[in-house]
Amino acid sequence: MKEIEKYKRRVSLFRKTGVPSLIIVMLLFIIIILRDDAFGLDDIIITSLFFVISVLIIIGFIYFDRYRYKLIDKYYGKVTSKDQELATKLFNQINLINENEYNFLDSPYFQEYEINLKILLRQIMKKHKVYNKLFSLYVGVKEEILKLDDNERNKYDSYNNYLFELVDLFLRNQSEI
């Protein structure tokens, strides 16, 4: 688990230095390009610098993402083929997520509900565990549904079954990173 903590520190440092550097170079790029009408040597240098830093940051994010998947596989294991099949089934039935009439789901908090769900299910379909904070929304929805009285809850059985199956899948396939 020390390896995970080292990973978290490295990613945090990379984000705290890489992204602001890119923003600063981008601002310099805009200032230098707009400073005069002629495209001179200073414009070529700042354009090259901006391009190189952008590519390095993209490569860095790709590297950290791949390394994260290796750590997840090493410390949390891979998704079972049964869960992978279940994720595929749930992905194909994603329209059930829109078939609800619960009043609390009209909140702006739930607006990106379906997009986030597709991303999480695709990750499980690729046999990768999901970060537990990304699906806490669905756990919260399940808890809210369980708080409702039986008459209200039983109105939307297909939605409830879908959501409960989904939350159970996420809980079995969660990671801390």
N, C-alpha and C positions, 0 to 999 in steps of 0.2 A: 504494500500500500504506500510505501515511501515513494515508489516510482510514480504513483498517481499524484501525490502532492507535488513532486518535482515538475510533473507535466503541467499541473495547474499554475504553478508559479511562472514557468516558462511562457505559457500562453498569455498569462496576464501581463507579463513584462513585454512580450511581443506586441500585444494590443496597445499597451500604454505608450510604446515608443514608435511603432510602425505606422499606426493610423495617424497620429498627430504629425509625424514627419511627412507623410503623404499629403496631408492637408496644407502644411506649410509650403511644400514644394509646388502644390497646385496653385496656391495663392501667388507665389512668386512667378509661376508660369503665366498666369493671367496678367499680372502687373507688367512683366517684361514684354509679353507679346503685344499688349495694348499701349505700351509706352510710346512707340513710334510706328510709322507706316512701313518702314523698310524692314525686311526680314534679314537680319544680320547674324553674325557669329554668336552673340549673346542669346538670340532666339533659338538657334540650333542647339546650343549647350543646355539651356533650360528645358527644351523639348526632349532632348536625349535623357537628361537627368530625371525628368518626370516619368518618361517611359520606363527607364531602368528600375526606378524605385517602385513603380506600380507593378511591374512584373515580379520583382523580388517579394513584394508583400503578398501577391497572389500565390506565388510558389510557397511562401511561408505558411499561409493559411491551408493550402492543400496538404503540405507536409504534416502540420499539426492535426489536421482532420484524419489523415491516414494513421498517424501514430495513436490517436485517440481510439480508433477502431481496434488497433492491435492490443491496446491496454484493456479495452472492454472484453475482447475475446479471451485475453489471458486471465483476467481477474473475475469476470462475471460469466464467462462462457458464451456459447453461441445459442441462437434460437433453435429450438427443436423443429424438426420437419413438420410435426403435428401443429405447432403454433404458427409456422410459416404458412401452412395450408389454411388455417383458421384466419390469419391476417388477409390472405388472398380472398377468402370467402367474404369477410367483412368489408374488404375494399370494394368488391363487386356489388355489395348491398348498401353502399354508402348513401343511397337516396333515402334510406330509412331514417337517417339522421335529420332530415328535413320534415319528416312526418310526425310532428309533435305540436301540441297546443299548450304546453306548459307556459304559463305567464312569465315565470322568472327567466325563461330562455330568450325573451325579447330584449333583454338588457344589452347594452353595447358591449359589455364584457364578453358576451358569447358570439360576437359578430364574425370572428375569424375561426370559428368553431370547425367548419368543414375543411378549410384549407389546411389547418394544423393537423387535423385527423388524417388527411391523405398523406402528408409527409411522414407522420409517425408509422402508419401502416406500411408504407413503402419501405421504410427502414427495417421493419420486422420481416417483410417479405424478402429482403436482401440478407436475412439472417443476422442482423445487428440488433443488439439490445437498445432500448430507448432511455434517454435521460429522464429521470423520475420527475423533475420539475416541469417538464414539457407536457405531461399528461395529468397534472394535478387538477386542471380544469374539469376533466371528465370524472375524476374521483369526486370532486365537489358537486357536480351535477347528480351523480349517483346518490350521494348523501342527501341532497335536497329532495330527490324523488322518494327516497326511503322515509323521509320525514312527513311526506304527504299522507293523508288518510287513504284507506284502501279503495274507496270509491273513486277518488281522483286518480290514484296510481293505476288502477285497472283499466282506465279508459284507453291507455296507449300501450298495450301489452307488447306489440311488435317493436316499438321504440325502446321500451324498457328492457326487453330481452336482448336487443342489439347492444344497447349501452352497457348492460351488466356483463355481457360476454366480452365486450371491448375492454372494459376496465379490468376484468380478470386477466385478460391477455396482456395488458400493459403491466399489471402488477407482477405477473410471472416473468416478464422480460424487461425489467428495469435495471438501470445502472446509475452510479453516482457521478459519472462524468459524461 
